[in-house]
Amino acid sequence: METHRVLGSGFLEAVYQEALEKEFILRCVPYDREFPLRIKYKDFLLEKEYIADFICYGKIILELKALSNIGTEHESQVINY
């Protein structure tokens, strides 16, 4: 929320991602940026990976969206992670 409060709305996701990374550094939040997640189909790991914007504390997936509203397709995307 701090990042959005300072920058406001209207920027692309990449701007918010870079600013949020600075905020994590300031607050000593452990994170991995653009972290690859493997996708499993039945007993197979697919070659295609999903790249999460951030993984915080080694287990919290953070997906950034620069949108005015979150739709069901965005919710489904995060649930599939």
PDB file with one MODEL, atoms N, CA, C and O in Angstrom:
MODEL        1
ATOM      1  N   MET A   1       0.829  -1.199   0.000  1.00  0.00           N
ATOM      2  CA  MET A   1       0.000   0.000   0.000  1.00  0.00           C
ATOM      3  C   MET A   1       0.871   1.259   0.000  1.00  0.00           C
ATOM      4  O   MET A   1       0.510   2.267  -0.608  1.00  0.00           O
ATOM      5  N   GLU A   2       1.998   1.197   0.672  1.00  0.00           N
ATOM      6  CA  GLU A   2       2.892   2.353   0.706  1.00  0.00           C
ATOM      7  C   GLU A   2       3.365   2.723  -0.705  1.00  0.00           C
ATOM      8  O   GLU A   2       3.399   3.898  -1.069  1.00  0.00           O
ATOM      9  N   THR A   3       3.721   1.726  -1.477  1.00  0.00           N
ATOM     10  CA  THR A   3       4.198   1.975  -2.840  1.00  0.00           C
ATOM     11  C   THR A   3       3.117   2.659  -3.665  1.00  0.00           C
ATOM     12  O   THR A   3       3.398   3.619  -4.382  1.00  0.00           O
ATOM     13  N   HIS A   4       1.896   2.179  -3.570  1.00  0.00           N
ATOM     14  CA  HIS A   4       0.794   2.794  -4.313  1.00  0.00           C
ATOM     15  C   HIS A   4       0.479   4.182  -3.776  1.00  0.00           C
ATOM     16  O   HIS A   4       0.153   5.086  -4.545  1.00  0.00           O
ATOM     17  N   ARG A   5       0.573   4.357  -2.465  1.00  0.00           N
ATOM     18  CA  ARG A   5       0.305   5.671  -1.868  1.00  0.00           C
ATOM     19  C   ARG A   5       1.293   6.710  -2.396  1.00  0.00           C
ATOM     20  O   ARG A   5       0.909   7.836  -2.709  1.00  0.00           O
ATOM     21  N   VAL A   6       2.560   6.329  -2.491  1.00  0.00           N
ATOM     22  CA  VAL A   6       3.587   7.267  -2.935  1.00  0.00           C
ATOM     23  C   VAL A   6       3.499   7.519  -4.452  1.00  0.00           C
ATOM     24  O   VAL A   6       3.556   8.668  -4.890  1.00  0.00           O
ATOM     25  N   LEU A   7       3.363   6.457  -5.246  1.00  0.00           N
ATOM     26  CA  LEU A   7       3.350   6.611  -6.705  1.00  0.00           C
ATOM     27  C   LEU A   7       1.990   7.016  -7.262  1.00  0.00           C
ATOM     28  O   LEU A   7       1.909   7.706  -8.278  1.00  0.00           O
ATOM     29  N   GLY A   8       0.931   6.589  -6.599  1.00  0.00           N
ATOM     30  CA  GLY A   8      -0.402   6.820  -7.142  1.00  0.00           C
ATOM     31  C   GLY A   8      -0.699   5.830  -8.254  1.00  0.00           C
ATOM     32  O   GLY A   8       0.013   4.839  -8.411  1.00  0.00           O
ATOM     33  N   SER A   9      -1.735   6.087  -9.021  1.00  0.00           N
ATOM     34  CA  SER A   9      -2.130   5.169 -10.087  1.00  0.00           C
ATOM     35  C   SER A   9      -1.630   5.668 -11.435  1.00  0.00           C
ATOM     36  O   SER A   9      -1.197   6.812 -11.569  1.00  0.00           O
ATOM     37  N   GLY A  10      -1.697   4.791 -12.430  1.00  0.00           N
ATOM     38  CA  GLY A  10      -1.385   5.194 -13.785  1.00  0.00           C
ATOM     39  C   GLY A  10      -0.074   4.688 -14.352  1.00  0.00           C
ATOM     40  O   GLY A  10       0.217   4.921 -15.526  1.00  0.00           O
ATOM     41  N   PHE A  11       0.731   3.995 -13.539  1.00  0.00           N
ATOM     42  CA  PHE A  11       1.989   3.460 -14.042  1.00  0.00           C
ATOM     43  C   PHE A  11       1.813   2.015 -14.500  1.00  0.00           C
ATOM     44  O   PHE A  11       0.842   1.353 -14.134  1.00  0.00           O
ATOM     45  N   LEU A  12       2.750   1.540 -15.296  1.00  0.00           N
ATOM     46  CA  LEU A  12       2.783   0.137 -15.692  1.00  0.00           C
ATOM     47  C   LEU A  12       3.259  -0.716 -14.525  1.00  0.00           C
ATOM     48  O   LEU A  12       3.878  -0.220 -13.583  1.00  0.00           O
ATOM     49  N   GLU A  13       2.957  -2.009 -14.607  1.00  0.00           N
ATOM     50  CA  GLU A  13       3.357  -2.934 -13.550  1.00  0.00           C
ATOM     51  C   GLU A  13       4.850  -2.883 -13.264  1.00  0.00           C
ATOM     52  O   GLU A  13       5.263  -2.982 -12.109  1.00  0.00           O
ATOM     53  N   ALA A  14       5.656  -2.730 -14.296  1.00  0.00           N
ATOM     54  CA  ALA A  14       7.113  -2.736 -14.127  1.00  0.00           C
ATOM     55  C   ALA A  14       7.578  -1.620 -13.182  1.00  0.00           C
ATOM     56  O   ALA A  14       8.529  -1.813 -12.425  1.00  0.00           O
ATOM     57  N   VAL A  15       6.927  -0.477 -13.220  1.00  0.00           N
ATOM     58  CA  VAL A  15       7.285   0.636 -12.337  1.00  0.00           C
ATOM     59  C   VAL A  15       6.949   0.278 -10.892  1.00  0.00           C
ATOM     60  O   VAL A  15       7.763   0.489  -9.993  1.00  0.00           O
ATOM     61  N   TYR A  16       5.756  -0.259 -10.670  1.00  0.00           N
ATOM     62  CA  TYR A  16       5.364  -0.652  -9.322  1.00  0.00           C
ATOM     63  C   TYR A  16       6.257  -1.773  -8.799  1.00  0.00           C
ATOM     64  O   TYR A  16       6.591  -1.808  -7.614  1.00  0.00           O
ATOM     65  N   GLN A  17       6.640  -2.686  -9.685  1.00  0.00           N
ATOM     66  CA  GLN A  17       7.502  -3.796  -9.272  1.00  0.00           C
ATOM     67  C   GLN A  17       8.863  -3.280  -8.800  1.00  0.00           C
ATOM     68  O   GLN A  17       9.374  -3.714  -7.767  1.00  0.00           O
ATOM     69  N   GLU A  18       9.431  -2.372  -9.548  1.00  0.00           N
ATOM     70  CA  GLU A  18      10.732  -1.819  -9.162  1.00  0.00           C
ATOM     71  C   GLU A  18      10.633  -1.029  -7.854  1.00  0.00           C
ATOM     72  O   GLU A  18      11.497  -1.152  -6.986  1.00  0.00           O
ATOM     73  N   ALA A  19       9.592  -0.230  -7.717  1.00  0.00           N
ATOM     74  CA  ALA A  19       9.411   0.555  -6.494  1.00  0.00           C
ATOM     75  C   ALA A  19       9.149  -0.357  -5.290  1.00  0.00           C
ATOM     76  O   ALA A  19       9.662  -0.115  -4.198  1.00  0.00           O
ATOM     77  N   LEU A  20       8.349  -1.402  -5.500  1.00  0.00           N
ATOM     78  CA  LEU A  20       8.057  -2.331  -4.405  1.00  0.00           C
ATOM     79  C   LEU A  20       9.319  -3.054  -3.954  1.00  0.00           C
ATOM     80  O   LEU A  20       9.500  -3.309  -2.763  1.00  0.00           O
ATOM     81  N   GLU A  21      10.183  -3.382  -4.895  1.00  0.00           N
ATOM     82  CA  GLU A  21      11.455  -4.006  -4.525  1.00  0.00           C
ATOM     83  C   GLU A  21      12.254  -3.074  -3.610  1.00  0.00           C
ATOM     84  O   GLU A  21      12.858  -3.533  -2.641  1.00  0.00           O
ATOM     85  N   LYS A  22      12.262  -1.781  -3.903  1.00  0.00           N
ATOM     86  CA  LYS A  22      12.951  -0.812  -3.035  1.00  0.00           C
ATOM     87  C   LYS A  22      12.316  -0.785  -1.649  1.00  0.00           C
ATOM     88  O   LYS A  22      13.017  -0.684  -0.642  1.00  0.00           O
ATOM     89  N   GLU A  23      10.993  -0.874  -1.598  1.00  0.00           N
ATOM     90  CA  GLU A  23      10.281  -0.887  -0.312  1.00  0.00           C
ATOM     91  C   GLU A  23      10.637  -2.132   0.488  1.00  0.00           C
ATOM     92  O   GLU A  23      10.826  -2.055   1.702  1.00  0.00           O
ATOM     93  N   PHE A  24      10.730  -3.280  -0.183  1.00  0.00           N
ATOM     94  CA  PHE A  24      11.150  -4.511   0.505  1.00  0.00           C
ATOM     95  C   PHE A  24      12.545  -4.344   1.103  1.00  0.00           C
ATOM     96  O   PHE A  24      12.796  -4.778   2.228  1.00  0.00           O
ATOM     97  N   ILE A  25      13.438  -3.726   0.366  1.00  0.00           N
ATOM     98  CA  ILE A  25      14.794  -3.497   0.868  1.00  0.00           C
ATOM     99  C   ILE A  25      14.761  -2.595   2.097  1.00  0.00           C
ATOM    100  O   ILE A  25      15.417  -2.883   3.099  1.00  0.00           O
ATOM    101  N   LEU A  26      13.999  -1.503   2.023  1.00  0.00           N
ATOM    102  CA  LEU A  26      13.883  -0.585   3.155  1.00  0.00           C
ATOM    103  C   LEU A  26      13.321  -1.267   4.400  1.00  0.00           C
ATOM    104  O   LEU A  26      13.726  -0.962   5.522  1.00  0.00           O
ATOM    105  N   ARG A  27      12.391  -2.186   4.192  1.00  0.00           N
ATOM    106  CA  ARG A  27      11.724  -2.850   5.326  1.00  0.00           C
ATOM    107  C   ARG A  27      12.327  -4.212   5.673  1.00  0.00           C
ATOM    108  O   ARG A  27      11.802  -4.936   6.519  1.00  0.00           O
ATOM    109  N   CYS A  28      13.432  -4.550   5.013  1.00  0.00           N
ATOM    110  CA  CYS A  28      14.127  -5.824   5.269  1.00  0.00           C
ATOM    111  C   CYS A  28      13.221  -7.038   5.061  1.00  0.00           C
ATOM    112  O   CYS A  28      13.282  -8.005   5.821  1.00  0.00           O
ATOM    113  N   VAL A  29      12.391  -6.980   4.039  1.00  0.00           N
ATOM    114  CA  VAL A  29      11.519  -8.111   3.693  1.00  0.00           C
ATOM    115  C   VAL A  29      12.315  -9.035   2.758  1.00  0.00           C
ATOM    116  O   VAL A  29      12.757  -8.603   1.694  1.00  0.00           O
ATOM    117  N   PRO A  30      12.497 -10.297   3.149  1.00  0.00           N
ATOM    118  CA  PRO A  30      13.189 -11.223   2.243  1.00  0.00           C
ATOM    119  C   PRO A  30      12.302 -11.553   1.038  1.00  0.00           C
ATOM    120  O   PRO A  30      11.113 -11.833   1.189  1.00  0.00           O
ATOM    121  N   TYR A  31      12.894 -11.515  -0.152  1.00  0.00           N
ATOM    122  CA  TYR A  31      12.114 -11.737  -1.367  1.00  0.00           C
ATOM    123  C   TYR A  31      12.996 -12.280  -2.481  1.00  0.00           C
ATOM    124  O   TYR A  31      14.218 -12.137  -2.461  1.00  0.00           O
ATOM    125  N   ASP A  32      12.345 -12.902  -3.447  1.00  0.00           N
ATOM    126  CA  ASP A  32      12.949 -13.254  -4.733  1.00  0.00           C
ATOM    127  C   ASP A  32      12.088 -12.586  -5.786  1.00  0.00           C
ATOM    128  O   ASP A  32      10.862 -12.689  -5.754  1.00  0.00           O
ATOM    129  N   ARG A  33      12.730 -11.905  -6.716  1.00  0.00           N
ATOM    130  CA  ARG A  33      11.990 -11.207  -7.771  1.00  0.00           C
ATOM    131  C   ARG A  33      11.979 -12.059  -9.035  1.00  0.00           C
ATOM    132  O   ARG A  33      12.973 -12.703  -9.369  1.00  0.00           O
ATOM    133  N   GLU A  34      10.840 -12.056  -9.735  1.00  0.00           N
ATOM    134  CA  GLU A  34      10.651 -12.815 -10.974  1.00  0.00           C
ATOM    135  C   GLU A  34      11.090 -14.266 -10.787  1.00  0.00           C
ATOM    136  O   GLU A  34      11.968 -14.775 -11.484  1.00  0.00           O
ATOM    137  N   PHE A  35      10.450 -14.896  -9.831  1.00  0.00           N
ATOM    138  CA  PHE A  35      10.779 -16.257  -9.406  1.00  0.00           C
ATOM    139  C   PHE A  35      10.038 -17.285 -10.270  1.00  0.00           C
ATOM    140  O   PHE A  35       8.814 -17.224 -10.386  1.00  0.00           O
ATOM    141  N   PRO A  36      10.771 -18.228 -10.876  1.00  0.00           N
ATOM    142  CA  PRO A  36      10.104 -19.236 -11.722  1.00  0.00           C
ATOM    143  C   PRO A  36       9.380 -20.291 -10.886  1.00  0.00           C
ATOM    144  O   PRO A  36       9.933 -20.822  -9.923  1.00  0.00           O
ATOM    145  N   LEU A  37       8.158 -20.582 -11.263  1.00  0.00           N
ATOM    146  CA  LEU A  37       7.363 -21.631 -10.608  1.00  0.00           C
ATOM    147  C   LEU A  37       7.080 -22.729 -11.623  1.00  0.00           C
ATOM    148  O   LEU A  37       6.623 -22.458 -12.733  1.00  0.00           O
ATOM    149  N   ARG A  38       7.350 -23.947 -11.239  1.00  0.00           N
ATOM    150  CA  ARG A  38       7.100 -25.091 -12.118  1.00  0.00           C
ATOM    151  C   ARG A  38       5.607 -25.410 -12.130  1.00  0.00           C
ATOM    152  O   ARG A  38       4.913 -25.230 -11.130  1.00  0.00           O
ATOM    153  N   ILE A  39       5.135 -25.876 -13.256  1.00  0.00           N
ATOM    154  CA  ILE A  39       3.729 -26.235 -13.431  1.00  0.00           C
ATOM    155  C   ILE A  39       3.653 -27.744 -13.579  1.00  0.00           C
ATOM    156  O   ILE A  39       4.346 -28.341 -14.402  1.00  0.00           O
ATOM    157  N   LYS A  40       2.798 -28.347 -12.764  1.00  0.00           N
ATOM    158  CA  LYS A  40       2.643 -29.800 -12.798  1.00  0.00           C
ATOM    159  C   LYS A  40       1.349 -30.166 -13.518  1.00  0.00           C
ATOM    160  O   LYS A  40       0.292 -29.591 -13.261  1.00  0.00           O
ATOM    161  N   TYR A  41       1.453 -31.127 -14.418  1.00  0.00           N
ATOM    162  CA  TYR A  41       0.292 -31.686 -15.096  1.00  0.00           C
ATOM    163  C   TYR A  41       0.326 -33.186 -14.856  1.00  0.00           C
ATOM    164  O   TYR A  41       1.192 -33.894 -15.370  1.00  0.00           O
ATOM    165  N   LYS A  42      -0.638 -33.661 -14.059  1.00  0.00           N
ATOM    166  CA  LYS A  42      -0.677 -35.067 -13.634  1.00  0.00           C
ATOM    167  C   LYS A  42       0.669 -35.402 -12.993  1.00  0.00           C
ATOM    168  O   LYS A  42       1.054 -34.750 -12.022  1.00  0.00           O
ATOM    169  N   ASP A  43       1.390 -36.392 -13.499  1.00  0.00           N
ATOM    170  CA  ASP A  43       2.683 -36.742 -12.907  1.00  0.00           C
ATOM    171  C   ASP A  43       3.861 -36.090 -13.628  1.00  0.00           C
ATOM    172  O   ASP A  43       5.010 -36.482 -13.424  1.00  0.00           O
ATOM    173  N   PHE A  44       3.579 -35.104 -14.464  1.00  0.00           N
ATOM    174  CA  PHE A  44       4.623 -34.477 -15.275  1.00  0.00           C
ATOM    175  C   PHE A  44       4.869 -33.035 -14.837  1.00  0.00           C
ATOM    176  O   PHE A  44       3.934 -32.304 -14.510  1.00  0.00           O
ATOM    177  N   LEU A  45       6.134 -32.641 -14.837  1.00  0.00           N
ATOM    178  CA  LEU A  45       6.470 -31.231 -14.700  1.00  0.00           C
ATOM    179  C   LEU A  45       6.630 -30.672 -16.109  1.00  0.00           C
ATOM    180  O   LEU A  45       7.420 -31.183 -16.903  1.00  0.00           O
ATOM    181  N   LEU A  46       5.885 -29.634 -16.407  1.00  0.00           N
ATOM    182  CA  LEU A  46       5.947 -29.032 -17.724  1.00  0.00           C
ATOM    183  C   LEU A  46       7.227 -28.218 -17.878  1.00  0.00           C
ATOM    184  O   LEU A  46       7.776 -27.712 -16.900  1.00  0.00           O
ATOM    185  N   GLU A  47       7.685 -28.102 -19.096  1.00  0.00           N
ATOM    186  CA  GLU A  47       8.871 -27.285 -19.360  1.00  0.00           C
ATOM    187  C   GLU A  47       8.568 -25.798 -19.172  1.00  0.00           C
ATOM    188  O   GLU A  47       9.413 -25.034 -18.705  1.00  0.00           O
ATOM    189  N   LYS A  48       7.364 -25.409 -19.540  1.00  0.00           N
ATOM    190  CA  LYS A  48       6.954 -24.011 -19.394  1.00  0.00           C
ATOM    191  C   LYS A  48       6.813 -23.684 -17.914  1.00  0.00           C
ATOM    192  O   LYS A  48       6.198 -24.440 -17.162  1.00  0.00           O
ATOM    193  N   GLU A  49       7.372 -22.577 -17.504  1.00  0.00           N
ATOM    194  CA  GLU A  49       7.272 -22.139 -16.120  1.00  0.00           C
ATOM    195  C   GLU A  49       6.479 -20.845 -16.065  1.00  0.00           C
ATOM    196  O   GLU A  49       6.404 -20.095 -17.038  1.00  0.00           O
ATOM    197  N   TYR A  50       5.894 -20.604 -14.911  1.00  0.00           N
ATOM    198  CA  TYR A  50       5.279 -19.313 -14.666  1.00  0.00           C
ATOM    199  C   TYR A  50       6.280 -18.494 -13.860  1.00  0.00           C
ATOM    200  O   TYR A  50       6.953 -19.029 -12.979  1.00  0.00           O
ATOM    201  N   ILE A  51       6.382 -17.220 -14.152  1.00  0.00           N
ATOM    202  CA  ILE A  51       7.301 -16.344 -13.426  1.00  0.00           C
ATOM    203  C   ILE A  51       6.474 -15.460 -12.490  1.00  0.00           C
ATOM    204  O   ILE A  51       5.748 -14.570 -12.936  1.00  0.00           O
ATOM    205  N   ALA A  52       6.596 -15.720 -11.191  1.00  0.00           N
ATOM    206  CA  ALA A  52       5.901 -14.909 -10.190  1.00  0.00           C
ATOM    207  C   ALA A  52       6.634 -13.586 -10.029  1.00  0.00           C
ATOM    208  O   ALA A  52       7.863 -13.548 -10.086  1.00  0.00           O
ATOM    209  N   ASP A  53       5.900 -12.508  -9.830  1.00  0.00           N
ATOM    210  CA  ASP A  53       6.538 -11.204  -9.645  1.00  0.00           C
ATOM    211  C   ASP A  53       7.480 -11.226  -8.441  1.00  0.00           C
ATOM    212  O   ASP A  53       8.633 -10.806  -8.537  1.00  0.00           O
ATOM    213  N   PHE A  54       6.983 -11.716  -7.320  1.00  0.00           N
ATOM    214  CA  PHE A  54       7.792 -11.841  -6.114  1.00  0.00           C
ATOM    215  C   PHE A  54       7.378 -13.084  -5.332  1.00  0.00           C
ATOM    216  O   PHE A  54       6.213 -13.480  -5.347  1.00  0.00           O
ATOM    217  N   ILE A  55       8.330 -13.682  -4.660  1.00  0.00           N
ATOM    218  CA  ILE A  55       8.075 -14.660  -3.607  1.00  0.00           C
ATOM    219  C   ILE A  55       8.676 -14.048  -2.345  1.00  0.00           C
ATOM    220  O   ILE A  55       9.880 -13.794  -2.294  1.00  0.00           O
ATOM    221  N   CYS A  56       7.861 -13.813  -1.342  1.00  0.00           N
ATOM    222  CA  CYS A  56       8.324 -13.202  -0.093  1.00  0.00           C
ATOM    223  C   CYS A  56       8.366 -14.250   1.016  1.00  0.00           C
ATOM    224  O   CYS A  56       7.494 -15.114   1.111  1.00  0.00           O
ATOM    225  N   TYR A  57       9.391 -14.152   1.844  1.00  0.00           N
ATOM    226  CA  TYR A  57       9.579 -15.077   2.957  1.00  0.00           C
ATOM    227  C   TYR A  57       9.618 -16.532   2.494  1.00  0.00           C
ATOM    228  O   TYR A  57       9.320 -17.437   3.273  1.00  0.00           O
ATOM    229  N   GLY A  58       9.981 -16.760   1.242  1.00  0.00           N
ATOM    230  CA  GLY A  58      10.117 -18.103   0.714  1.00  0.00           C
ATOM    231  C   GLY A  58       8.824 -18.844   0.460  1.00  0.00           C
ATOM    232  O   GLY A  58       8.856 -20.007   0.058  1.00  0.00           O
ATOM    233  N   LYS A  59       7.651 -18.186   0.689  1.00  0.00           N
ATOM    234  CA  LYS A  59       6.399 -18.923   0.503  1.00  0.00           C
ATOM    235  C   LYS A  59       5.184 -18.085   0.114  1.00  0.00           C
ATOM    236  O   LYS A  59       4.143 -18.647  -0.224  1.00  0.00           O
ATOM    237  N   ILE A  60       5.285 -16.783   0.151  1.00  0.00           N
ATOM    238  CA  ILE A  60       4.147 -15.930  -0.184  1.00  0.00           C
ATOM    239  C   ILE A  60       4.317 -15.436  -1.622  1.00  0.00           C
ATOM    240  O   ILE A  60       5.278 -14.730  -1.927  1.00  0.00           O
ATOM    241  N   ILE A  61       3.386 -15.808  -2.504  1.00  0.00           N
ATOM    242  CA  ILE A  61       3.424 -15.377  -3.903  1.00  0.00           C
ATOM    243  C   ILE A  61       2.761 -14.014  -4.008  1.00  0.00           C
ATOM    244  O   ILE A  61       1.624 -13.824  -3.575  1.00  0.00           O
ATOM    245  N   LEU A  62       3.487 -13.073  -4.589  1.00  0.00           N
ATOM    246  CA  LEU A  62       2.956 -11.735  -4.782  1.00  0.00           C
ATOM    247  C   LEU A  62       2.891 -11.462  -6.283  1.00  0.00           C
ATOM    248  O   LEU A  62       3.919 -11.390  -6.957  1.00  0.00           O
ATOM    249  N   GLU A  63       1.689 -11.313  -6.790  1.00  0.00           N
ATOM    250  CA  GLU A  63       1.449 -11.027  -8.202  1.00  0.00           C
ATOM    251  C   GLU A  63       0.944  -9.600  -8.309  1.00  0.00           C
ATOM    252  O   GLU A  63      -0.106  -9.272  -7.755  1.00  0.00           O
ATOM    253  N   LEU A  64       1.672  -8.753  -9.008  1.00  0.00           N
ATOM    254  CA  LEU A  64       1.288  -7.349  -9.152  1.00  0.00           C
ATOM    255  C   LEU A  64       0.343  -7.178 -10.331  1.00  0.00           C
ATOM    256  O   LEU A  64       0.499  -7.815 -11.373  1.00  0.00           O
ATOM    257  N   LYS A  65      -0.638  -6.309 -10.145  1.00  0.00           N
ATOM    258  CA  LYS A  65      -1.563  -5.959 -11.216  1.00  0.00           C
ATOM    259  C   LYS A  65      -1.740  -4.445 -11.199  1.00  0.00           C
ATOM    260  O   LYS A  65      -2.044  -3.869 -10.155  1.00  0.00           O
ATOM    261  N   ALA A  66      -1.553  -3.804 -12.337  1.00  0.00           N
ATOM    262  CA  ALA A  66      -1.771  -2.367 -12.464  1.00  0.00           C
ATOM    263  C   ALA A  66      -3.115  -2.160 -13.158  1.00  0.00           C
ATOM    264  O   ALA A  66      -3.180  -1.716 -14.305  1.00  0.00           O
ATOM    265  N   LEU A  67      -4.175  -2.488 -12.443  1.00  0.00           N
ATOM    266  CA  LEU A  67      -5.534  -2.436 -12.981  1.00  0.00           C
ATOM    267  C   LEU A  67      -6.441  -1.684 -12.020  1.00  0.00           C
ATOM    268  O   LEU A  67      -6.138  -1.569 -10.832  1.00  0.00           O
ATOM    269  N   SER A  68      -7.539  -1.181 -12.527  1.00  0.00           N
ATOM    270  CA  SER A  68      -8.501  -0.531 -11.640  1.00  0.00           C
ATOM    271  C   SER A  68      -9.402  -1.544 -10.941  1.00  0.00           C
ATOM    272  O   SER A  68      -9.910  -1.274  -9.852  1.00  0.00           O
ATOM    273  N   ASN A  69      -9.605  -2.713 -11.562  1.00  0.00           N
ATOM    274  CA  ASN A  69     -10.424  -3.776 -10.973  1.00  0.00           C
ATOM    275  C   ASN A  69      -9.771  -5.123 -11.218  1.00  0.00           C
ATOM    276  O   ASN A  69      -9.156  -5.345 -12.261  1.00  0.00           O
ATOM    277  N   ILE A  70      -9.907  -6.023 -10.252  1.00  0.00           N
ATOM    278  CA  ILE A  70      -9.406  -7.393 -10.392  1.00  0.00           C
ATOM    279  C   ILE A  70     -10.574  -8.265 -10.844  1.00  0.00           C
ATOM    280  O   ILE A  70     -11.615  -8.311 -10.189  1.00  0.00           O
ATOM    281  N   GLY A  71     -10.393  -8.955 -11.966  1.00  0.00           N
ATOM    282  CA  GLY A  71     -11.440  -9.826 -12.491  1.00  0.00           C
ATOM    283  C   GLY A  71     -11.242 -11.268 -12.068  1.00  0.00           C
ATOM    284  O   GLY A  71     -10.228 -11.612 -11.461  1.00  0.00           O
ATOM    285  N   THR A  72     -12.202 -12.100 -12.386  1.00  0.00           N
ATOM    286  CA  THR A  72     -12.136 -13.510 -12.005  1.00  0.00           C
ATOM    287  C   THR A  72     -10.950 -14.220 -12.649  1.00  0.00           C
ATOM    288  O   THR A  72     -10.400 -15.160 -12.074  1.00  0.00           O
ATOM    289  N   GLU A  73     -10.552 -13.771 -13.850  1.00  0.00           N
ATOM    290  CA  GLU A  73      -9.400 -14.402 -14.505  1.00  0.00           C
ATOM    291  C   GLU A  73      -8.116 -14.148 -13.719  1.00  0.00           C
ATOM    292  O   GLU A  73      -7.213 -14.985 -13.729  1.00  0.00           O
ATOM    293  N   HIS A  74      -8.023 -13.008 -13.040  1.00  0.00           N
ATOM    294  CA  HIS A  74      -6.846 -12.720 -12.216  1.00  0.00           C
ATOM    295  C   HIS A  74      -6.863 -13.562 -10.944  1.00  0.00           C
ATOM    296  O   HIS A  74      -5.828 -14.066 -10.509  1.00  0.00           O
ATOM    297  N   GLU A  75      -8.040 -13.708 -10.356  1.00  0.00           N
ATOM    298  CA  GLU A  75      -8.168 -14.564  -9.176  1.00  0.00           C
ATOM    299  C   GLU A  75      -7.790 -16.000  -9.529  1.00  0.00           C
ATOM    300  O   GLU A  75      -7.064 -16.654  -8.780  1.00  0.00           O
ATOM    301  N   SER A  76      -8.276 -16.484 -10.655  1.00  0.00           N
ATOM    302  CA  SER A  76      -7.963 -17.846 -11.096  1.00  0.00           C
ATOM    303  C   SER A  76      -6.460 -18.018 -11.325  1.00  0.00           C
ATOM    304  O   SER A  76      -5.896 -19.063 -11.001  1.00  0.00           O
ATOM    305  N   GLN A  77      -5.829 -17.014 -11.870  1.00  0.00           N
ATOM    306  CA  GLN A  77      -4.394 -17.073 -12.114  1.00  0.00           C
ATOM    307  C   GLN A  77      -3.629 -17.304 -10.812  1.00  0.00           C
ATOM    308  O   GLN A  77      -2.738 -18.152 -10.763  1.00  0.00           O
ATOM    309  N   VAL A  78      -3.964 -16.568  -9.770  1.00  0.00           N
ATOM    310  CA  VAL A  78      -3.275 -16.700  -8.488  1.00  0.00           C
ATOM    311  C   VAL A  78      -3.597 -18.041  -7.834  1.00  0.00           C
ATOM    312  O   VAL A  78      -2.709 -18.663  -7.251  1.00  0.00           O
ATOM    313  N   ILE A  79      -4.829 -18.494  -7.914  1.00  0.00           N
ATOM    314  CA  ILE A  79      -5.194 -19.793  -7.325  1.00  0.00           C
ATOM    315  C   ILE A  79      -4.395 -20.904  -7.970  1.00  0.00           C
ATOM    316  O   ILE A  79      -3.986 -21.840  -7.282  1.00  0.00           O
ATOM    317  N   ASN A  80      -4.158 -20.832  -9.278  1.00  0.00           N
ATOM    318  CA  ASN A  80      -3.398 -21.869  -9.966  1.00  0.00           C
ATOM    319  C   ASN A  80      -1.940 -21.921  -9.555  1.00  0.00           C
ATOM    320  O   ASN A  80      -1.304 -22.963  -9.711  1.00  0.00           O
ATOM    321  N   TYR A  81      -1.395 -20.848  -9.042  1.00  0.00           N
ATOM    322  CA  TYR A  81      -0.002 -20.870  -8.590  1.00  0.00           C
ATOM    323  C   TYR A  81       0.152 -21.882  -7.486  1.00  0.00           C
ATOM    324  O   TYR A  81       1.251 -22.060  -6.961  1.00  0.00           O
TER     325      TYR A  81
ENDMDL
END
